[in-house]
Amino acid sequence: MLRIAGVVLPGQKRIIIAITAIRGLGRSLSGRILRELNIDPDRKADDLNGEEEARLRLRIEQEELEGDLSRKVSMDVKRLQDIGTWRGYRHRRKLPVRGQTSRRNARTKRGKKKTGLSGRVTLTKT
C-alpha cells in the first residue's frame, strides 16, 4: 500500500493511473513526473521499491495539491468577486462563467428547475 500526500494509492493499478487519485495530478503531469524519475509508467503501484517510492514522494510534494490547491482556487474566485469582474459576478450568481448560454441550459451549474406550487400558476384577483 503506497501512501503519498495523505492519499492511499490503489495498488493494483498502473502507477501512471494510480497517482491521478491525488487531487491536482492529472494524466499529463503524472506522465511528466514519471519520465523525470525514470519510472516505468506501466508498472503496478505495489511493485515499486522503497527507493522509487521515496523519489516519487519527494517529487510529488513539490507540486501544489489537495488542500493547498482548493484554497488557491477559492481565493482566486473570491478575488474575482471582490474586484467586480464579469467572471466574479457570474460565480456569485451561480451561472456559467465561460460564455455558455444560460437561458435554457446550464442545469448542472444552476441546479434543478424551481417552479411555483407544483408547477401551477395561481391566479390573483386584480
N, C-alpha and C positions, 0 to 999 in steps of 0.2 A: 504494500500500500504506500503510494507516494503522496506526500502532502507538501504542497507549495502554496505560499501566500494565504494560508488558512483554508485552503480548499483541498479535499481529498480527491485525487485524480482517479478516474476509472482505469483500473489496471489491465483489463483485457482489451482495451482499445489501442490503436496505434498512437504513438506519442504525439504526432502532429495534431491528431484529433483530441487527444486527452487533455492537452494543455489549453484547449479552447474552452474548457469548463471554467476557467478563471475569467471573471468579468473584465473586459478590456483587452483580451487577447483573441484575435481572430485567426483565420487560416493563414493570411499572408504574413502577419507578424510572427506567428509560431513557426512558419517555414523559414523565415529570415533568421530567427534566433537559433534554430536547429542547424542551419547552414553555417552560421558563425561558430558554433561549438563543435562542428564536425560529428554530429549525432545523426544516425540513420533515421529518417522520419517514419520508416515502415516498421521499426521495432516496437514491441508492446511496451507499455509504461512499466509493467512489472519486471521487464527484462533489463532495465538499466542498472548498472552497477553503482556503487556508492560514490565514486569519483565523478561520474557523469551526472548523478543527481545533485551533487554539491555545486558543480559548474552551472547546471541548469537553474538551480535555485538562486544562485548569486546573480545570474544574468536577468532572470525574470523580476527580481526585486528592484532592479534599476528602472523598470517601467512604472508608469502611473496606473494603478489597478484598483479594483474593488471599491473601497470606501472613499479613497482619495479622488478617484475618477468621478464617482457620483457627486461628491462635494463640489468638484470643479465645474461639472456640467450645471448643477443647480445654481452656483454662483454666477456663471455666465448668463443664464436665463434671467436671474434677478437683476444683473447689471443692465441687460437689455430693457427690462421693465422700468428700471429707475431712470434711465436716460430718455425714456419715452419714444423708443423706436417703434416702427410698424411691427416688427417681429415680436417685440416685447408686448405690444398691445394684443397681438394675436395669441400669444402664450397666456396672457392674463384672462382673455375671454374663452380660452379652451377651444380655439379654432385652428384649422390647418395653417401652418406657418409658411410653407414653401410654395405659395401661389396656387394651390389646388382650389377647385371650385367648392363652395360650401353651401350653395343654395339648396341642392337636393342630395348631395352625397355627404361624405365625411362622417358617417355613422360611427366609425371606430373612434375617432377623436371626440365627437360630441356626445356620444352615448345614445341610449335608447330614446326614441321619439317621445316627447312629452305632449300628451293631449289633455283635454279637459276631462270632465267626468265621463269615463268610459268612451271617450271619443265623440260624444254627442254635444251638439251646440245647444245651449239653453237659451230660450227666448226671454227677452226682458221687455217690460211694458215701456212704451215711450210716450 
